[in-house]
Amino acid sequence: MPDHKLQQALQRLDGLNRKVQESRLRGAWQKGRGPAKPEEIRPMVWRWRDMLPLLLQAGELAPIDDVMRMRTLHMVNSPEPVPLGATRTFAAMLQHVNPGEVTDSHRHTATSVYFMIQGGGLYTTAEGEQQFMEPGDLLTQPSWTWHGTTNVGNEPGIWFTAMDTTLCQYLDAWFYERYPDGLAEPITKPDGYHMKRLGALRSSAALTGAGPFPVRYRWQDSLNALEDLAAAGQADPYDGVVVDYIDPQTGGPTTATIGCRIQMLRPGEETRSHRHTCSTIYQVVRGSGVTQVGKHKADEETLEWGERDCFNVPPWHWHRFHNESSKDPAILFSASDRPLLQAIRLYREQG
């Protein structure tokens, strides 16, 4: 094409592109002219030794009140000015309540799960049920269910929370409501009420509403399941001895958007490498070890983790675990967006 005709064509194209942009549109021919690719989620470790002092100091300086209704420390993957969360679909954080404090009862469209780390004398009032929170317990707070936490113990309570706020906000489906009749929802049901009524023997009239319902998975039950499977030699080559928390109402994943599991790496165990399209955040319940993780097997990095640390494995990253102790098991709790990806048929795994 002659130079003058090329210049004319480029000028016409620039004019077209301006009109397209002014109309808040983008043409398929405008490659490279759209928004930059968002920053990638990177593998990271959030150290308990760093997080605990910050939480305790916040407990002294930042009271729970009408302005700050809960005290949390979010895990982020990049610093300011534009913080990137630990995953793209759910937030991961540590939550802290001092002795005598009460977080107001509320509900929201986001689903959240609590994994208790430290403290005693805490309970969450969930749809009227007094759910006690002991270390190692998992509590679910499904979308649009009332919940609020009270600490009647003598020490700070700290737990890991995964909450799909990011997804709700991206979909413009975030709604929040405070309990209308006072600070705390009254206790009308004993601990374990919902879980007991969702077991193998159930009454259709025992529960109000269609659910899903908030439930508490006790730590001792989880530990017993892991130890029984380990004794029977039943293990997964990629995750060791692993148990999924199942919704007792549906038999499906923990929640519709967040799946939880607990896994044991036996003394000296090293798993095989695999990758999957879900994002996963781990909280170290017991022990220490390393995770080799990378987008490619040739560029794996080593994440060293110890008890109560948290770390992440981003989507489609190769990863494998190694319990470096020759005598003690390591136990990891994890939350992932696997159920969401499975529901929209985007989950994929490769070993």
Phi, psi and omega in degrees: 000130178302154184301318184292326177289325177296317179297318179298318180296320179293322179294319178295322179294318178298319178297318178297316181296323178296316180295321178297315181295318179298331179271008179058047178232172174213129180274152180296336179283351184270050181296134181085355182260352180279186179297149180296152177298131181299151181301141183282146172288131183250152173295136182212160171238132174253115189278134176300321182296335176273321186284321185300310180300325180292319178295316181294322177293320176298327178296333178276326190257337187237091181288152174280119183211199182291338179274308178249100188277346174207151184255110183229156175234105185280142174271125181239158185257348176211154182281183174298163010276347180238089182296138178252128183293175181293331173219173178271345186248336178215150178272147176238135185204164167255138181244145190223131176226125180284161174305134179086351182273153178226128171270134186297144178291140184200173172214157181207165181288337178290144173267141178225153175231142179245131171241114188288134182249312190212141174120171178207158182080018177257149170210149173253129174272108186240110184050041177086348180273134176275095182266106178290150186238104177251150180309130181095349177286148172244130177240140176248140175236089183297166180305132173063036173247142181290140176198150177194152189242142180233136176249106177256011180272192184249007181219158179299142175258133182226133177216158177273134178235133168245133188214127186276041177302317183302316180295314180299318180291321179297324181272005184055041181236030181266120176225147185218142180213133176275152180298130191282341188247049177118181184292314186238138174296135180292148178279121180236354183223144180284164177303132179089004185303307184291318181298318181296326183273001177246017181277196183294331176249118184215156177250133181293340181265001187280338184241143179264124180097173184270349183084185004291158185249150177289134181226160178240126175259118185283143183299318184297325177295318179296315181295319179299319180297317179297315183292323178294317179294319179297319180294330180274357179073022181265109184218156177265137183294340183258334186233004181076211177280118190224142180228133175266142172277115185259140174293115184293341180282319186252340187077006180263202182295168184310309173221174182291336185240338182233123176255140181238148176210162176233136182224150179241128170260114183293161183310125178076000186290137173231124185272167174280162183272139174209174178213156179208165187277355179272155174269139184226134173246131181250143171237124185280114182277314180215150171083193181207163180176199180223153172234124174270123185217140178188156177295330177230149182298333182285340183241034179296143172246160184259121173259113177268130183225149178232180186303130178076359171292162172236146175211165183233155170237112182290167180300143174055040174249131173297140178204149177211154186246150176218119171274110186280351178280137180270356183229339185245139175286158172247139182236130181238131167264146179216150174234138182216166176264025179306314181301323179295313181292325177294322182294326180258014174060041176245003179281134179214143180223143180222131180247000000 
